[in-house]
Amino acid sequence: MTAKTLLLALPLALAPCGAARAAAADLAEAGVAAEKITPPPGTLMAGYYFDRAASGVHDDLFAKAIVIQSGGVRAALVACDLIGVPRECVEAARRAIEAATGIPGAHVMISATHAHTGPVVRSPAGARRASGGGKESATAFAEALPGLIAAGAAAACANLAPARISAARGFEDSLSFNRRFHMKDGTVGWNPGRLNPNILRPAGPIDPDVPVVHFASAQGAPLAMYVNFAMHLDTVGGLEISADYPYTLGKLLGGLKPGMLTVFTQGAAGDINHIDVAWGTQTHGHVEAARIGTVLAGAVTRTFPHLAAVSAGPLQCRSRLVALPLPEIAAEAPERARAIIARRGLAENPPAFLELVEAYKVIDVAERGGKPLEAEVQVITLGDTLAWVGLPGEIFVELGLAIKRSSPFAQTMVVELANGSIGYVPTRHAWPQGNYEVASARCGPGSGEMLCEAASCLLREAHAAAVRAAPR
């Protein structure tokens, strides 16, 4: 399939904004800002099952915020160039944002891009409990992060002004690949290697959609481009702090539209990455991240002629807490897991990778003492056409696609790692297939489908309310 742009027939007309502003009555309001969150060199870096400290900074990390106001209701969309944002940090940031701006915490979506070249991000309590190298930097970053996120949102709120909002949906199917494969021996492999002759076919689909939302001033000056795409951010590697391919994406789009902030969010990409197993000479590192960012920027720019004005209508924020079941673990599993972790890093008899992955999962599950894993499903909608769905884990692509299919909104953006970071969320059918994501999952079989059902229910409720509120 060739790259193309999927057009949306979005309604025209814009809704009135909130009170106490000299805004035109037919415009919503928006404000944008970016707060730098780059940690210092020497910070322990996230993303892998071994320690590595940052040697320097290739490009800065940011918490990027868009605040929207319509009909007196305000909401904030915040995206952080981080591997994840723990629930404790999200709650602290929401409290700080509410205190500084009056935006209710429940109206704030805080997501992570899942960059593997940023700092270790533990909750403040978790950072203080940590041991070994990097504890001090992890603690300092965790304690500063909620304030930094709140500062970005507050700055965006202070910039609120009449705005024109438009949207389109692009298409890019040459960058992302399902990283799980049916193999000739009957197993399902995970990242089985380039040009592996034992690969039969991918075990799942990709999501080629590139939904975008453009925010401009009342006079048409570009403010922000919100971009959502489902592909793991593990391209760069190495020891330099970097936002990965969204850095190039933002740099290029900002060059085309000076002054415009690019806000990238991760789609449902729990089983999706950039590795083309049929391409034996694929580049890596910053070169590959730049290539990907460039191609993705092309997909976004192809939407420019097709951006259609969005009817602001009511701005709604809904959420639901879902109690997810835990994976079953044997009574003796925690003791065995601690022994495996104790062998981590040994020159002789180190644990196998999946052994280590499973061991960390077992410890986390055991510490819950049988208490279900609480996950927030959040939906923010604008009129009857735009919807953002926030889910707090690394969501398998089939789940994101199911939410989009069931959504009554013309454009639905599924944002993973939003308002928490509970780890991998596989589909029910992936559980018996096993391998990395299943071995790592802190929630049990059926959890993904529970999140899908909650999201679909919230979307239906919001759309029905928007239709009722529409002028007759």
Secondary structure, 3 states (H helix, E strand, C coil): CCCCEECCCCCCCCCCCCCCCCCCCCCEEEEEEEEECCCCCCCEECCCCCCCECCEECCCCEEEEEEEEECCEEEEEEEECCCCCCHHHHHHHHHHHHHHHCCCHHHEEEEECCCCCCECCCCHHHHHHCCCCCHHHHHHHHHHHHHHHHHHHHHHHHCCEEEEEEEEEEECCCCCEECEEEECCCCEEECCCCCCCCEEEECCCCCCEEEEEEEEECCCCEEEEEEEECCCCCCCCCCEECCCHHHHHHHHHHHHCCCCEEEEEECCCCCEECCCCCCCCCCCHHHHHHHHHHHHHHHHHCCHHHCEECCCCCEEEEEEEEEECCCCCCCCHHHHHHHHHHCCCCCCCCCCHHHHHHHHHHHHHHHCCCCCEEEEEEEEEECCCEEEEECCCEECHHHHHHHHHHCCCCEEEEECCECCCCCEECCHHHHHHCCHHHHHCCCCCCHHHHHHHHHHHHHHHHHHHHHHHCCC
